Amino acid sequence: MANPAPVQTPEFLKKQFKPQGEIPPGTVLADKPVCVKLPVEVDAAVRSLSKSSDWLRRVICEAAQKELLEQSGSESP
């Protein structure tokens, strides 16, 4: 029988889902991931990449820097 009241410590939760791909040294990642559904063709193309997490992180950061952060005058994280 399964434990009816499992306790998940903060240490356990932190190690539960490790970041995929390469993370530049000194980069601090957000606590929550950003998740979106994509059109079928785009989803298939992204999933076909061997390092899709690296690619997604790079293009999202590039787009955010160009379209969101530079407009507001903020510097890159």
Secondary structure, 3 states (H helix, E strand, C coil): CCCCCCCCCHHHHHHHCCCCCCCCCCCCCCCCCCCCCCCHHHHHHHHCCCCHHHHHHHHHHHHHHHHHHHHHCCCCC
